[in-house]
Amino acid sequence: MTSLIRQTFKTSRLSEFCPEKELVNQIGHAVEDWPLVILKELFDNALDGCEEAGTAPVIGVAINGGGITVTDNGPGMAAQTILDILDCPAHRAAKPMYRRRAARKATP
């Protein structure tokens, strides 16, 4: 008797949670501006981390065709926080004003 081997494929469902129109709405900038917006957010996060740690910031920025890298001398982010950032259906924020805004958006 021959057994049937069924091949399956795993694909990302990210586009269901983060359509371009919704991301443009949330970010407030057109797609072509996203690299600059990302750079600004990474830089702001580096400054915030250093400020919270009471450390004078030392921030490095490298931009190449493959991406944007921002390094700093702040305390870093917990591994779980980094994983949570990638959870697109949920909103994450360290600042209370952003947490309140996200809660208002989630309330019907």
DSSP file (Angstrom, degrees, kcal/mol; ACC not computed):
  #  RESIDUE AA STRUCTURE BP1 BP2  ACC     N-H-->O    O-->H-N    N-H-->O    O-->H-N    TCO  KAPPA ALPHA  PHI   PSI    X-CA   Y-CA   Z-CA
    1    1 A M              0   0    0      0, 0.0     2,-0.4     0, 0.0     0, 0.0   0.000 360.0 360.0 360.0 133.4    0.0    0.0    0.0
    2    2 A T        -     0   0    0      1,-0.0     2,-0.3     0, 0.0     0, 0.0  -0.750 360.0-140.0 -91.9 132.3    1.3    3.4   -1.0
    3    3 A S        -     0   0    0     -2,-0.4     2,-0.5     1,-0.0    -1,-0.0  -0.704  15.4-123.8 -92.8 146.1    1.1    6.2    1.6
    4    4 A L        -     0   0    0     -2,-0.3     2,-0.7     2,-0.0    -1,-0.0  -0.754  19.7-160.3 -88.7 125.2    0.1    9.7    0.6
    5    5 A I        -     0   0    0     -2,-0.5     2,-0.6     2,-0.0    -2,-0.0  -0.930   8.1-158.5-108.3 115.4    2.6   12.3    1.6
    6    6 A R        -     0   0    0     -2,-0.7     2,-0.4     0, 0.0    -2,-0.0  -0.818   6.1-145.3 -98.1 125.8    1.0   15.7    1.5
    7    7 A Q        -     0   0    0     -2,-0.6     2,-0.3     2,-0.0    -2,-0.0  -0.752  18.0-169.7 -90.7 133.3    3.3   18.7    1.2
    8    8 A T        -     0   0    0     -2,-0.4     2,-0.4     2,-0.0     0, 0.0  -0.848   8.6-148.0-119.9 159.1    2.3   21.8    3.1
    9    9 A F        -     0   0    0     -2,-0.3     2,-0.5     2,-0.0    -2,-0.0  -0.968   7.2-141.4-127.9 141.7    3.7   25.3    3.0
   10   10 A K        +     0   0    0     -2,-0.4     2,-0.3     2,-0.0    -2,-0.0  -0.900  25.4 177.4-103.2 127.0    3.9   27.9    5.7
   11   11 A T        -     0   0    0     -2,-0.5     2,-0.2     2,-0.0    -2,-0.0  -0.923  32.7-102.3-127.2 154.9    3.2   31.5    4.6
   12   12 A S        -     0   0    0     -2,-0.3     3,-0.2     1,-0.1     4,-0.0  -0.514  17.4-164.4 -75.4 139.6    3.1   34.7    6.6
   13   13 A R    >>  +     0   0    0     -2,-0.2     3,-1.7     1,-0.1     4,-0.8   0.189  60.0 112.6-102.3  13.4   -0.3   36.1    7.5
   14   14 A L  H >>  +     0   0    0      1,-0.3     4,-2.4     2,-0.2     3,-1.1   0.849  67.2  62.4 -55.5 -37.9    1.2   39.5    8.3
   15   15 A S  H 34 S+     0   0    0      1,-0.3    -1,-0.3    -3,-0.2    -2,-0.1   0.770  97.6  58.9 -63.3 -23.1   -0.4   41.2    5.4
   16   16 A E  H <4 S+     0   0    0     -3,-1.7    -1,-0.3     1,-0.2    -2,-0.2   0.812 115.4  34.1 -71.9 -28.9   -3.8   40.4    7.0
   17   17 A F  H << S+     0   0    0     -3,-1.1    -2,-0.2    -4,-0.8    -1,-0.2   0.703 127.1  36.3 -97.6 -23.5   -2.9   42.3   10.1
   18   18 A C  S  < S+     0   0    0     -4,-2.4    -1,-0.2     4,-0.0    -2,-0.1  -0.464  70.8 176.5-130.8  61.7   -0.8   45.1    8.6
   19   19 A P     >  -     0   0    0      0, 0.0     4,-2.3     0, 0.0     3,-0.4  -0.347  42.6-113.2 -64.8 151.4   -2.2   46.1    5.2
   20   20 A E  H  > S+     0   0    0      1,-0.2     4,-2.7     2,-0.2     5,-0.2   0.879 115.6  54.6 -53.5 -43.8   -0.3   49.0    3.6
   21   21 A K  H  > S+     0   0    0      1,-0.2     4,-2.0     2,-0.2    -1,-0.2   0.909 110.0  46.8 -59.0 -43.0   -3.3   51.4    3.9
   22   22 A E  H  > S+     0   0    0     -3,-0.4     4,-2.7     2,-0.2    -1,-0.2   0.900 112.0  50.1 -67.1 -40.6   -3.5   50.7    7.7
   23   23 A L  H  X S+     0   0    0     -4,-2.3     4,-3.1     2,-0.2     5,-0.3   0.909 109.8  50.2 -64.7 -41.1    0.2   51.2    8.2
   24   24 A V  H  X S+     0   0    0     -4,-2.7     4,-2.4    -5,-0.2     5,-0.5   0.911 112.1  49.8 -60.9 -41.3    0.1   54.5    6.3
   25   25 A N  H  < S+     0   0    0     -4,-2.0    -2,-0.2    -5,-0.2    -1,-0.2   0.934 115.6  41.1 -61.0 -48.8   -2.8   55.5    8.5
   26   26 A Q  H  < S+     0   0    0     -4,-2.7    -2,-0.2     1,-0.2    -1,-0.2   0.900 120.5  41.8 -69.4 -42.1   -1.0   54.6   11.8
   27   27 A I  H  < S-     0   0    0     -4,-3.1    -2,-0.2    -5,-0.2    -1,-0.2   0.838  95.6-140.7 -77.0 -32.9    2.4   55.9   10.8
   28   28 A G     <  +     0   0    0     -4,-2.4     2,-0.3    -5,-0.3    -3,-0.1   0.657  67.4  93.3  82.1  15.7    1.0   59.1    9.2
   29   29 A H  S    S-     0   0    0     -5,-0.5    -1,-0.3    -6,-0.3    -2,-0.2  -0.980  79.5-101.3-140.4 151.3    3.5   59.1    6.3
   30   30 A A    >   -     0   0    0     -2,-0.3     3,-1.9     1,-0.1     4,-0.5  -0.282  41.5-104.7 -67.2 157.1    3.5   57.7    2.8
   31   31 A V  G >  S+     0   0    0      1,-0.3     3,-1.7     2,-0.2    -1,-0.1   0.855 119.2  59.9 -52.8 -41.6    5.4   54.5    2.0
   32   32 A E  G 3  S+     0   0    0      1,-0.3    -1,-0.3     2,-0.1     4,-0.2   0.703 103.7  52.9 -65.3 -17.2    8.3   56.3    0.4
   33   33 A D  G X> S+     0   0    0     -3,-1.9     4,-2.1     1,-0.2     3,-0.6   0.534  80.9  96.6 -91.1  -7.7    8.9   58.2    3.7
   34   34 A W  H <> S+     0   0    0     -3,-1.7     4,-3.3    -4,-0.5     5,-0.3   0.850  76.2  57.3 -56.3 -41.3    9.1   55.0    5.8
   35   35 A P  H 3> S+     0   0    0      0, 0.0     4,-2.2     0, 0.0    -1,-0.2   0.922 111.8  43.2 -57.2 -41.3   12.9   54.7    5.8
   36   36 A L  H <> S+     0   0    0     -3,-0.6     4,-2.5    -4,-0.2    -2,-0.2   0.887 114.3  50.4 -69.2 -38.1   13.2   58.2    7.3
   37   37 A V  H  X S+     0   0    0     -4,-2.1     4,-2.5     2,-0.2    -1,-0.2   0.916 111.1  49.0 -64.9 -43.0   10.3   57.6    9.8
   38   38 A I  H  X S+     0   0    0     -4,-3.3     4,-2.7     2,-0.2     5,-0.2   0.929 111.3  49.7 -62.0 -45.4   12.0   54.3   10.9
   39   39 A L  H  X S+     0   0    0     -4,-2.2     4,-2.4    -5,-0.3    -2,-0.2   0.923 111.3  49.0 -59.1 -45.5   15.3   56.1   11.3
   40   40 A K  H  X S+     0   0    0     -4,-2.5     4,-2.8     1,-0.2    -1,-0.2   0.914 112.4  47.9 -60.7 -44.3   13.7   58.8   13.4
   41   41 A E  H  X S+     0   0    0     -4,-2.5     4,-2.7     2,-0.2    -2,-0.2   0.909 112.2  48.4 -65.7 -42.5   11.8   56.3   15.6
   42   42 A L  H  X S+     0   0    0     -4,-2.7     4,-2.1     2,-0.2    -1,-0.2   0.907 113.4  48.1 -63.2 -41.1   15.0   54.2   16.2
   43   43 A F  H  X S+     0   0    0     -4,-2.4     4,-2.4    -5,-0.2    -2,-0.2   0.927 112.1  49.0 -64.7 -45.4   16.9   57.4   17.0
   44   44 A D  H  X S+     0   0    0     -4,-2.8     4,-2.8     1,-0.2    -2,-0.2   0.911 110.7  50.8 -59.7 -43.2   14.1   58.6   19.4
   45   45 A N  H  X S+     0   0    0     -4,-2.7     4,-2.5     2,-0.2    -1,-0.2   0.892 109.4  50.8 -63.1 -39.3   14.1   55.1   21.1
   46   46 A A  H  X S+     0   0    0     -4,-2.1     4,-2.1     2,-0.2    -1,-0.2   0.927 112.2  46.8 -63.2 -44.8   17.8   55.3   21.6
   47   47 A L  H  X S+     0   0    0     -4,-2.4     4,-2.6     1,-0.2    -2,-0.2   0.922 112.4  50.2 -62.2 -44.2   17.6   58.7   23.1
   48   48 A D  H  X S+     0   0    0     -4,-2.8     4,-2.7     1,-0.2    -2,-0.2   0.915 110.2  50.1 -60.9 -44.0   14.7   57.6   25.4
   49   49 A G  H  X S+     0   0    0     -4,-2.5     4,-1.6     1,-0.2    -1,-0.2   0.911 112.8  45.8 -62.5 -43.2   16.6   54.6   26.6
   50   50 A C  H  X>S+     0   0    0     -4,-2.1     5,-2.9     2,-0.2     4,-0.6   0.900 112.6  51.1 -66.4 -40.5   19.7   56.6   27.4
   51   51 A E  H ><5S+     0   0    0     -4,-2.6     3,-1.0     1,-0.2    -2,-0.2   0.932 109.8  49.1 -62.5 -46.1   17.6   59.3   29.2
   52   52 A E  H 3<5S+     0   0    0     -4,-2.7    -1,-0.2     1,-0.3    -2,-0.2   0.838 113.3  47.7 -62.4 -32.5   15.8   56.7   31.3
   53   53 A A  H 3<5S-     0   0    0     -4,-1.6    -1,-0.3    -5,-0.2    -2,-0.2   0.527 112.0-121.2 -85.1  -6.3   19.2   55.1   32.3
   54   54 A G  T <<5 +     0   0    0     -3,-1.0     2,-0.4    -4,-0.6    -3,-0.2   0.831  66.4 140.1  69.7  32.0   20.6   58.5   33.1
   55   55 A T      < -     0   0    0     -5,-2.9    -1,-0.3    -6,-0.1    -2,-0.1  -0.894  61.3-116.8-112.2 135.1   23.4   58.0   30.5
   56   56 A A        -     0   0    0     -2,-0.4     2,-0.1    -3,-0.1    17,-0.1  -0.573  49.1-110.6 -65.5 125.6   24.7   60.6   28.1
   57   57 A P        -     0   0    0      0, 0.0     2,-0.4     0, 0.0    -1,-0.1  -0.328  34.2-176.5 -70.4 138.2   23.7   59.2   24.7
   58   58 A V        -     0   0    0    -12,-0.1    15,-0.6    -2,-0.1     2,-0.4  -0.956  19.2-178.5-125.6 109.5   26.3   57.8   22.2
   59   59 A I  E     -A   72   0A   0     -2,-0.4     2,-0.4    13,-0.2    13,-0.2  -0.929  13.4-165.7-120.9 131.7   24.3   56.9   19.1
   60   60 A G  E     -A   71   0A   0     11,-2.8    11,-2.5    -2,-0.4     2,-0.4  -0.923   3.9-166.7-113.9 140.8   25.6   55.3   15.9
   61   61 A V  E     -A   70   0A   0     -2,-0.4     2,-0.4     9,-0.2     9,-0.2  -0.994   6.2-179.4-129.5 129.2   23.6   55.1   12.7
   62   62 A A  E     -A   69   0A   0      7,-2.7     7,-3.0    -2,-0.4     2,-0.5  -0.996   4.0-174.5-127.5 128.0   24.5   53.0    9.7
   63   63 A I  E     +A   68   0A   0     -2,-0.4     2,-0.3     5,-0.2     5,-0.2  -0.984  15.5 151.1-123.7 127.1   22.4   53.0    6.5
   64   64 A N  E >   -A   67   0A   0      3,-2.5     3,-1.5    -2,-0.5    -2,-0.0  -0.872  61.5 -84.5-142.0 178.4   23.0   50.7    3.6
   65   65 A G  T 3  S+     0   0    0     -2,-0.3     3,-0.1     1,-0.3    -2,-0.0   0.739 124.9  52.5 -58.3 -23.8   21.0   49.1    0.8
   66   66 A G  T 3  S-     0   0    0      1,-0.2     2,-0.3     0, 0.0    -1,-0.3   0.586 120.2 -62.3 -91.8 -11.1   20.1   46.3    3.1
   67   67 A G  E <   -A   64   0A   0     -3,-1.5    -3,-2.5     2,-0.0     2,-0.4  -0.987  50.8 -71.7 161.0-171.2   18.7   48.2    6.1
   68   68 A I  E     -A   63   0A   0     -2,-0.3     2,-0.5    -5,-0.2    -5,-0.2  -0.981  33.7-167.4-123.2 130.5   19.2   50.7    8.9
   69   69 A T  E     -A   62   0A   0     -7,-3.0    -7,-2.7    -2,-0.4     2,-0.5  -0.985   3.8-175.7-122.3 127.4   21.2   50.0   12.0
   70   70 A V  E     -A   61   0A   0     -2,-0.5     2,-0.3    -9,-0.2    -9,-0.2  -0.988   5.6-176.7-120.8 125.9   21.1   52.2   15.1
   71   71 A T  E     +A   60   0A   0    -11,-2.5   -11,-2.8    -2,-0.5     2,-0.3  -0.892   6.3 168.9-118.3 151.8   23.3   51.4   18.1
   72   72 A D  E     -A   59   0A   0     -2,-0.3   -13,-0.2   -13,-0.2   -25,-0.0  -0.949  43.7-116.1-152.3 172.0   23.4   53.2   21.4
   73   73 A N  S    S+     0   0    0    -15,-0.6   -14,-0.1    -2,-0.3   -17,-0.0   0.072  73.5 119.5-101.1  22.8   24.9   52.9   24.9
   74   74 A G  S    S-     0   0    0    -16,-0.2   -24,-0.1     1,-0.1    -2,-0.1  -0.106  84.0 -88.8 -77.0-177.4   21.5   52.6   26.6
   75   75 A P        -     0   0    0      0, 0.0    -1,-0.1     0, 0.0     2,-0.0   0.601  62.9-133.8 -73.5 -11.2   20.3   49.7   28.6
   76   76 A G        -     0   0    0    -30,-0.1     2,-0.4     2,-0.0    -3,-0.0  -0.238  24.8 -71.1  85.1-179.4   18.8   47.8   25.7
   77   77 A M        -     0   0    0     -3,-0.1     2,-0.1    -2,-0.0     5,-0.0  -0.897  44.4-106.3-117.6 144.9   15.5   46.1   25.3
   78   78 A A     >  -     0   0    0     -2,-0.4     4,-1.8     1,-0.1     3,-0.4  -0.383  31.0-118.7 -64.9 146.3   14.3   42.9   27.0
   79   79 A A  H  > S+     0   0    0      1,-0.2     4,-2.0     2,-0.2     5,-0.2   0.877 115.1  53.3 -55.1 -40.5   14.1   39.9   24.6
   80   80 A Q  H  > S+     0   0    0      1,-0.2     4,-2.6     2,-0.2    -1,-0.2   0.867 104.6  55.2 -66.1 -35.3   10.4   39.6   25.2
   81   81 A T  H  > S+     0   0    0     -3,-0.4     4,-1.9     2,-0.2    -1,-0.2   0.912 107.0  50.3 -62.1 -42.0    9.9   43.2   24.3
   82   82 A I  H  X S+     0   0    0     -4,-1.8     4,-1.0     1,-0.2    -2,-0.2   0.918 111.7  47.6 -63.3 -42.9   11.6   42.6   21.0
   83   83 A L  H >< S+     0   0    0     -4,-2.0     3,-0.6     1,-0.2    -2,-0.2   0.903 110.1  53.3 -63.1 -40.4    9.3   39.6   20.3
   84   84 A D  H >< S+     0   0    0     -4,-2.6     3,-1.7     1,-0.2    -1,-0.2   0.840 100.0  61.4 -64.5 -33.5    6.3   41.7   21.3
   85   85 A I  H 3< S+     0   0    0     -4,-1.9    -1,-0.2     1,-0.3    -2,-0.2   0.850 100.6  54.9 -60.6 -33.5    7.2   44.4   18.8
   86   86 A L  T << S+     0   0    0     -4,-1.0     2,-1.5    -3,-0.6    -1,-0.3   0.480  81.2  97.5 -80.5  -1.8    6.8   41.8   16.0
   87   87 A D    X   -     0   0    0     -3,-1.7     3,-1.7    -4,-0.2    -1,-0.1  -0.661  56.8-175.9 -87.6  84.2    3.3   41.0   17.2
   88   88 A C  T 3  S+     0   0    0     -2,-1.5    -1,-0.2     1,-0.3    -2,-0.0   0.801  73.0  60.9 -57.9 -36.9    1.5   43.2   14.6
   89   89 A P  T 3  S+     0   0    0      0, 0.0     2,-0.3     0, 0.0    -1,-0.3   0.749 103.0  62.6 -65.3 -17.9   -2.1   42.7   15.8
   90   90 A A  S <  S-     0   0    0     -3,-1.7     2,-0.5    -6,-0.2    -3,-0.0  -0.793  80.3-133.8-107.1 149.9   -1.1   44.2   19.2
   91   91 A H        -     0   0    0     -2,-0.3     2,-0.4     8,-0.1    -6,-0.1  -0.864  20.6-166.7-101.9 134.0    0.1   47.7   19.9
   92   92 A R        +     0   0    0     -2,-0.5     2,-0.3    -7,-0.1   -11,-0.0  -0.957  13.8 161.2-121.3 139.1    3.2   48.1   22.1
   93   93 A A        -     0   0    0     -2,-0.4    -2,-0.0     1,-0.1     6,-0.0  -0.975  30.7-158.4-155.0 143.5    4.4   51.4   23.7
   94   94 A A  S    S+     0   0    0     -2,-0.3    -1,-0.1     4,-0.0     3,-0.0   0.734  77.3  78.6 -90.1 -26.6    6.7   52.3   26.6
   95   95 A K  S >> S-     0   0    0      1,-0.1     4,-1.8     4,-0.0     3,-0.9  -0.691  79.1-134.0 -89.9 134.5    5.3   55.8   27.1
   96   96 A P  H 3> S+     0   0    0      0, 0.0     4,-2.6     0, 0.0     5,-0.2   0.840 103.2  59.5 -54.5 -37.7    1.9   56.1   28.9
   97   97 A M  H 3> S+     0   0    0      1,-0.2     4,-1.8     2,-0.2     5,-0.1   0.872 108.0  45.8 -63.2 -34.8    0.5   58.6   26.4
   98   98 A Y  H <> S+     0   0    0     -3,-0.9     4,-2.3     2,-0.2    -1,-0.2   0.859 110.7  53.0 -74.6 -34.9    0.9   56.0   23.6
   99   99 A R  H  X S+     0   0    0     -4,-1.8     4,-2.1     2,-0.2    -2,-0.2   0.916 110.6  47.6 -64.9 -41.8   -0.6   53.2   25.8
  100  100 A R  H  X S+     0   0    0     -4,-2.6     4,-2.3     2,-0.2    -2,-0.2   0.916 111.4  50.4 -64.4 -42.9   -3.7   55.4   26.5
  101  101 A R  H  X S+     0   0    0     -4,-1.8     4,-2.0    -5,-0.2    -2,-0.2   0.908 111.0  48.9 -62.5 -42.1   -4.1   56.2   22.8
  102  102 A A  H  X S+     0   0    0     -4,-2.3     4,-1.6     1,-0.2    -1,-0.2   0.879 109.9  52.0 -65.5 -37.6   -3.9   52.5   21.9
  103  103 A A  H  X S+     0   0    0     -4,-2.1     4,-1.0     1,-0.2    -1,-0.2   0.894 108.4  50.7 -66.3 -39.5   -6.4   51.6   24.6
  104  104 A R  H >< S+     0   0    0     -4,-2.3     3,-0.5     1,-0.2    -2,-0.2   0.903 109.4  50.9 -64.2 -40.1   -8.9   54.3   23.2
  105  105 A K  H 3< S+     0   0    0     -4,-2.0    -1,-0.2     1,-0.2    -2,-0.2   0.840 109.1  51.7 -65.1 -32.4   -8.5   52.9   19.7
  106  106 A A  H 3< S+     0   0    0     -4,-1.6    -1,-0.2    -5,-0.1    -2,-0.2   0.672  90.1  91.9 -79.6 -17.0   -9.2   49.3   20.9
  107  107 A T    <<        0   0    0     -4,-1.0    -4,-0.0    -3,-0.5     0, 0.0  -0.673 360.0 360.0 -82.5 124.7  -12.4   50.4   22.7
  108  108 A P              0   0    0      0, 0.0    -1,-0.1     0, 0.0    -4,-0.1   0.508 360.0 360.0 -69.0 360.0  -15.5   50.0   20.5
